[in-house]
Amino acid sequence: MRAGEWMERGAGPWRDQVRELQLRIRNRFRVAVVRRRHRLVESDYSSPVKRWLHRLRNMWVVNPAPDTPTSSMRFYLKQSLVGKAINDESILVRMVQALAVPVIGNACYVFMHGLNHVQIYGVEKLHQAFKQRPEGKPLLTVSNHVAAVDDPLVIASLLPPSSLLNAHDLRWTLCATDRCFRNPLLSAFFHCLKVLPVSRGDGVYQKGMDSALSKLNNGGWVHIFPEGSRSRDGGRTMAAAKRGVGRLVIDADTTPIVIPFVHAGMQEIMPIGTHFPKIGKNVTVLIGDPLFLDDLVVYKDDSQHVSTGILYDAVSTRIEQQLQELKAQVDRLAAEQELEIRDVDNRDCATRIWQQVDWEAFGMQNILEEPAGTTSRATHNHPIQVLEQSPKSNFSRSIKLVDEGGIVSRIRGFMDPSELMGFAARGLFINAQQAELRKLRRNFSTNVLALVSRLASSRGIH
């Protein structure tokens, strides 16, 4: 009688001890025994029919019972199931992927570059690794995770539209089962978009990580978020990198090319709590140089002196440090770009206001008009000159400022147009108020003198 059947029937006081023994075996050898019995193991059905029945059964089992063992407790071996043999994609799934991935990818490209503004630095590094890497050489890209739509929006914005038409060469990515695989419909949709399921809390040795590792062993492209989840503060900081990215590098048959990149601005397109992305936002992406990890990979065969977990942590730490450096740079670039855009908008607005003002009505036509017959030359070689002064009045002076580029361009070089417009408007308003106040004072003085004269004449005072 097998131990599993014995436990199912109930073994009295020995049941807890047998279960504890199973847990010890799993923790020691990463092996767990499947207690679920398959009814169709011994049957006359052909292997294709049994395979399709197995897929249908797994598709409809969405929320297992609490007593059902998790994926980490099912039969699992660390290396025997990891490799090029894991490839359960049918022809139908590949056909749907070949159609859905290019459509979704180009739609995301149009959304990012057509409805938003994307500034990319170092994109040639990704293109070179994507198109010119050797045959069978895997590619692993890592980035920060800010919004729920970082992938596919950011990934699609980094590639030319022609590259998005070949679904076979595009990336595989990972997503949590409680977000993208909650029901059969979502599972089929995301699987057709080359998304692999991973379970939170099941560690680095689970089926989803094995599938990602098999894609790398086949020479494919895998994109992963080392943080494991989205940023908690809207992208201002980055969390520590998880151990899973280290396993993809160390356990791969061929060391992959690791390309890091960091983006800023996706939190504006898809803020936390919203369900639809926004338009008219600015996104900045900085792609770093390929990471050199060969000095760590050489120790993966020396398991007697260096444990595998230490290598996983070392690779994850190095990737985290590189992402933190890129994060500081991309934040600075995003801030400079935002200031530049604001400055351009302010200049355009001030220029439109400047052109719409009727300066002749303020008596400033002679000062602001440019001299006729002048040619445009470099303004820094021709300083402002005072050519004419009229000493006829102490209060009025006619000063003509001549510059080859015009007084407007000279003023813009020393003062922001918006500030100049505000200063001019305040000056005109204050002058008008002072003139009105002087007029009221003169009228009041005249009226007071007239009243005093009448009183004096009426009383006979001379």
C-alpha positions in Angstrom: 0.0 0.0 0.0 1.4 3.4 -1.0 2.0 6.1 1.5 -0.3 8.5 -0.3 -3.3 6.2 -0.2 -2.5 5.2 3.3 -2.7 8.9 4.3 -5.9 9.5 2.4 -7.6 6.7 4.2 -6.4 7.9 7.6 -3.5 6.4 9.5 -4.3 7.4 13.0 -1.4 8.8 15.0 1.1 8.1 12.2 -0.6 10.5 9.8 1.0 13.6 11.1 4.4 11.9 11.2 4.2 10.9 7.6 3.2 14.4 6.5 6.1 15.8 8.4 8.4 13.3 6.7 7.1 14.5 3.3 7.8 18.1 4.2 11.3 17.2 5.2 11.9 15.4 1.9 10.6 18.3 -0.1 12.8 20.9 1.7 15.8 18.7 1.4 15.5 17.6 -2.2 12.9 20.0 -3.4 10.6 17.1 -4.2 7.0 16.7 -3.2 4.6 13.8 -3.7 1.4 14.3 -5.6 -1.4 13.0 -3.4 -4.1 13.6 -6.1 -5.0 10.4 -7.9 -5.5 10.5 -11.7 -8.4 8.5 -12.9 -7.2 8.3 -16.5 -3.7 7.0 -16.0 -4.6 3.4 -16.9 -6.8 3.8 -19.9 -7.1 2.9 -23.5 -7.1 6.4 -24.7 -4.3 7.5 -27.0 -1.7 9.9 -25.8 -3.0 13.0 -27.7 -6.5 12.5 -26.1 -5.0 12.2 -22.7 -2.9 15.3 -23.2 -5.9 17.4 -24.3 -8.0 16.1 -21.3 -5.2 17.0 -19.0 -5.1 20.5 -20.4 -8.9 21.0 -20.1 -8.8 19.7 -16.6 -6.1 22.2 -15.6 -7.8 25.0 -17.4 -11.0 24.8 -15.4 -9.4 24.3 -12.0 -9.0 28.0 -11.1 -9.3 28.2 -7.3 -8.2 24.9 -5.7 -9.6 23.8 -2.4 -7.7 24.7 0.7 -6.6 21.2 1.2 -5.2 20.9 -2.3 -1.4 21.2 -2.3 0.1 24.2 -3.9 2.3 24.2 -6.9 5.4 24.1 -4.8 4.2 20.8 -3.1 3.6 19.0 -6.4 6.1 16.7 -8.0 9.1 18.9 -8.7 12.8 18.3 -9.4 15.2 21.2 -9.6 17.0 20.4 -12.9 15.3 17.4 -14.5 12.3 19.4 -15.7 14.2 22.5 -16.6 15.5 22.7 -20.1 14.5 22.7 -23.7 12.0 19.9 -23.3 9.4 22.2 -21.6 7.4 23.4 -24.6 3.7 22.7 -24.3 2.5 25.3 -26.8 0.1 23.9 -29.4 -0.1 25.0 -33.0 -3.3 26.9 -32.3 -1.7 28.9 -29.5 1.2 29.8 -31.7 -1.1 31.0 -34.5 -3.0 33.2 -32.0 0.3 34.6 -30.7 1.5 35.3 -34.2 -1.7 37.5 -34.7 -2.3 39.0 -31.3 1.3 40.0 -30.3 1.9 42.2 -33.4 -1.5 43.8 -33.1 -1.2 44.6 -29.4 2.4 45.6 -29.8 1.8 48.1 -32.6 -1.2 49.5 -30.8 0.9 50.2 -27.8 3.6 51.8 -30.0 1.0 54.2 -31.5 -0.3 54.9 -28.0 3.1 55.8 -26.6 4.6 57.7 -29.5 1.3 59.2 -30.9 -0.7 60.1 -27.9 2.2 60.6 -25.5 5.7 61.9 -25.7 8.5 59.3 -25.1 12.2 60.3 -24.8 14.6 57.3 -25.1 18.3 57.4 -24.3 20.6 54.5 -25.4 18.0 52.7 -27.5 20.8 51.4 -29.8 22.1 49.2 -27.0 18.8 47.2 -26.8 18.5 47.1 -30.6 22.0 45.7 -31.0 21.3 43.0 -28.3 17.9 42.2 -29.8 18.9 41.9 -33.5 22.6 41.2 -33.6 23.2 38.7 -30.7 24.6 35.3 -31.7 22.4 32.4 -32.6 21.0 30.7 -29.5 22.3 33.5 -27.2 19.5 34.4 -24.7 18.5 37.9 -23.8 17.3 39.0 -20.4 16.0 42.6 -19.8 15.4 44.0 -16.4 13.6 47.3 -15.4 11.8 49.0 -12.6 8.1 48.4 -12.2 5.9 51.5 -11.7 2.5 51.0 -13.4 0.5 48.0 -14.3 1.0 48.7 -18.0 4.8 49.0 -17.9 4.8 45.9 -20.1 3.7 46.1 -22.9 3.6 49.9 -23.2 7.3 50.6 -22.4 8.6 47.5 -24.2 6.6 48.4 -27.4 7.9 51.9 -27.3 11.5 50.7 -27.4 11.3 48.7 -30.6 10.6 49.8 -34.2 7.2 48.8 -35.6 8.8 46.4 -38.0 10.3 44.3 -35.2 6.9 44.1 -33.5 5.5 42.1 -36.4 7.5 39.0 -35.5 5.9 37.5 -32.4 8.4 34.6 -32.2 11.4 37.0 -31.4 9.6 39.2 -29.0 9.8 38.9 -25.2 8.3 36.6 -22.7 7.4 38.1 -19.4 6.1 37.0 -16.0 2.9 38.0 -14.2 1.3 37.0 -10.9 -1.4 34.4 -11.0 -3.7 36.5 -8.8 -3.6 39.3 -11.3 -3.4 38.0 -14.9 -4.6 34.4 -14.4 -7.7 34.7 -12.2 -10.0 32.9 -14.6 -9.8 30.8 -17.8 -10.5 33.7 -20.1 -7.7 35.9 -18.7 -5.4 32.9 -18.6 -5.9 32.3 -22.3 -5.6 36.0 -23.2 -2.3 36.5 -21.4 -0.9 33.2 -22.5 -1.5 34.3 -26.1 0.5 37.5 -25.3 3.5 35.5 -24.2 3.0 35.9 -20.4 4.0 33.2 -18.0 2.3 32.7 -14.6 4.1 32.9 -11.3 2.7 32.3 -7.8 3.5 34.8 -5.1 5.3 33.3 -2.2 6.2 30.0 -3.9 9.9 30.9 -4.2 12.3 30.7 -7.2 11.7 27.0 -7.7 8.3 27.0 -9.3 6.8 26.1 -12.6 6.7 29.7 -13.9 10.3 30.3 -13.2 11.1 26.9 -14.9 9.2 28.0 -18.0 11.1 31.3 -18.1 14.3 29.5 -17.8 13.4 27.1 -20.6 12.7 30.2 -22.8 16.2 31.4 -22.1 17.7 28.0 -22.8 15.9 28.1 -26.2 17.7 31.4 -27.0 14.6 33.5 -26.4 14.1 36.9 -24.8 12.7 37.2 -21.3 11.8 40.4 -19.5 11.5 40.5 -15.7 10.9 43.0 -13.0 13.5 42.3 -10.3 11.4 44.1 -7.7 8.7 41.5 -8.0 5.9 44.0 -7.7 5.0 47.6 -8.5 6.5 50.5 -6.6 4.6 51.5 -3.5 5.3 55.2 -3.8 4.5 56.0 -7.4 8.0 55.3 -8.7 10.0 57.6 -6.5 12.0 54.7 -5.1 12.9 51.2 -6.0 12.6 48.1 -3.9 15.3 45.5 -3.5 15.7 43.0 -6.3 14.4 39.5 -5.6 16.4 36.3 -5.9 14.5 35.1 -9.0 16.4 37.2 -11.5 19.6 35.7 -10.1 18.3 32.2 -10.8 17.6 33.0 -14.4 21.2 34.1 -14.9 22.9 31.4 -12.9 20.8 28.4 -13.9 20.7 29.2 -17.6 22.6 26.8 -19.9 24.1 29.9 -21.7 24.7 33.1 -19.8 22.2 35.6 -21.1 22.9 39.1 -22.2 21.4 41.3 -19.4 20.2 44.7 -20.5 18.9 47.0 -17.7 16.7 50.1 -18.3 14.7 52.4 -16.1 11.8 54.6 -17.1 10.1 57.6 -15.4 6.6 59.0 -16.1 4.5 55.8 -16.4 3.0 56.7 -13.0 1.3 59.6 -14.8 -0.1 57.5 -17.6 -1.5 54.8 -15.3 -1.7 56.1 -11.7 -2.6 53.6 -9.0 -6.3 53.1 -8.8 -7.1 54.0 -12.4 -8.4 51.5 -14.9 -7.6 53.2 -18.2 -4.3 54.9 -19.3 -4.1 58.6 -19.8 -2.7 60.5 -22.8 -0.6 63.6 -23.2 2.1 62.6 -20.7 5.9 62.6 -20.9 7.9 59.4 -20.4 11.7 59.2 -20.2 13.5 55.8 -20.7 17.2 55.3 -20.1 18.8 52.1 -21.3 22.1 51.1 -19.7 25.1 49.1 -20.9 25.0 45.2 -20.8 25.9 43.9 -17.4 29.1 41.9 -16.9 28.3 38.9 -14.8 30.8 36.3 -16.0 32.9 36.7 -12.8 29.9 35.4 -10.8 28.7 32.8 -13.3 32.1 30.9 -13.2 31.3 29.8 -9.6 28.0 28.1 -10.5 29.8 24.7 -11.0 31.8 25.1 -7.8 28.9 24.1 -5.5 31.3 22.8 -2.8 32.7 26.2 -1.9 29.9 28.6 -3.0 26.3 27.8 -2.6 23.7 28.5 -5.3 21.7 30.8 -3.1 24.7 33.1 -2.5 25.2 33.3 -6.3 21.6 34.2 -6.7 21.8 37.0 -4.2 25.1 38.3 -5.7 23.6 38.6 -9.2 20.5 40.2 -7.9 22.5 42.7 -5.9 24.6 43.7 -8.8 21.5 44.2 -11.0 19.8 46.2 -8.3 22.9 48.5 -8.0 22.9 49.1 -11.7 19.1 49.9 -11.7 19.6 52.3 -8.8 22.2 54.2 -10.8 20.0 54.4 -13.8 17.2 55.5 -11.6 19.1 58.5 -10.4 20.1 59.5 -13.9 16.6 59.1 -15.4 15.1 61.2 -12.7 17.5 64.0 -13.5 16.8 63.7 -17.2 13.0 63.7 -16.6 13.3 66.8 -14.4 15.4 68.7 -17.0 13.0 67.7 -19.8 10.0 68.9 -17.8 11.7 72.3 -17.1 12.6 72.6 -20.7 9.0 71.9 -21.8 7.6 74.4 -19.3 10.1 77.1 -20.5 9.2 76.6 -24.1 5.5 76.8 -23.3 6.0 80.0 -21.3 8.0 81.6 -24.1 5.4 80.7 -26.7 2.6 82.1 -24.5 4.5 85.3 -23.7 5.4 85.7 -27.4 1.7 85.4 -28.4 0.7 88.0 -25.8 3.5 90.3 -26.8 2.4 90.2 -30.5 -1.3 90.8 -29.6 -0.7 93.9 -27.4 -1.3 97.2 -29.2 1.9 99.0 -28.1 0.9 102.1 -30.2 -2.0 102.7 -27.9 0.5 103.0 -25.0 2.8 105.4 -26.9 5.6 102.9 -27.2 5.6 102.4 -31.0 8.9 104.4 -31.5 10.7 102.4 -28.8 9.7 98.9 -29.9 9.8 99.2 -33.7 12.9 97.8 -35.3 15.0 100.0 -37.5 14.4 99.5 -41.2 17.1 98.2 -43.5 19.1 96.4 -40.8 20.5 92.9 -41.3 20.4 90.2 -38.6 23.7 89.5 -37.0 24.9 88.0 -33.8 23.5 90.1 -30.9 26.4 89.4 -28.5 28.8 91.4 -30.8 26.6 94.5 -30.8 25.8 95.9 -27.4 22.9 98.2 -26.7 23.7 101.8 -27.4 22.0 105.1 -26.3 21.9 107.2 -29.4 19.7 110.2 -28.7 18.6 112.1 -25.6 16.4 115.2 -25.5 17.2 117.5 -22.6 14.1 119.7 -23.2 12.2 118.3 -20.3 13.3 116.7 -17.0 10.4 114.4 -17.0 10.3 113.1 -20.6 13.2 111.5 -22.4 13.2 109.9 -25.7 15.7 107.1 -25.7 16.1 105.0 -28.8 17.7 101.6 -28.3 19.2 100.2 -31.5 20.1 96.6 -31.9 20.5 94.6 -35.1 18.2 91.9 -33.8 15.6 94.4 -32.4 14.8 95.3 -28.9 12.4 92.4 -28.5 15.1 89.8 -29.0 17.5 91.8 -26.8 15.0 91.9 -24.0 14.3 88.2 -24.3 18.0 87.5 -23.8 18.1 89.3 -20.4 14.6 88.6 -19.1 11.9 86.0 -19.4 9.1 87.3 -21.6 6.4 86.3 -19.1 8.1 88.2 -16.3 8.6 91.2 -18.7 4.9 91.3 -19.6 3.9 91.2 -15.9 6.3 94.0 -15.1 5.1 96.1 -18.0 1.4 95.6 -17.0 2.1 96.4 -13.4 4.0 99.6 -14.4 1.2 100.8 -16.6 -1.4 100.1 -14.0 0.6 101.9 -11.3 1.2 104.9 -13.5 -2.5 105.2 -14.3 -3.3 105.0 -10.6 -0.7 107.7 -9.7 -1.9 110.0 -12.5 -5.5 109.7 -11.3 -4.4 110.3 -7.7 -2.5 113.4 -8.7 -5.6 114.7 -10.6 -7.8 114.1 -7.5 -5.3 115.9 -5.3 -5.2 118.9 -7.6 -9.0 119.1 -7.8 -9.2 118.8 -4.0 -6.7 121.5 -3.5 -8.6 123.8 -5.9 -11.9 123.1 -4.3 -10.5 123.8 -0.8 -8.9 127.1 -1.9 -12.2 128.2 -3.5 -14.2 127.4 -0.4 -11.8 129.3 1.8 -12.0 132.3 -0.5 -15.8 132.3 -0.3 -15.8 132.1 3.5 -13.3 134.9 3.8 -15.2 137.2 1.4 -18.5 136.5 3.1 -17.1 137.5 6.5 -15.3 140.6 5.2 -11.9 139.2 5.8 -9.3 140.4 3.3 
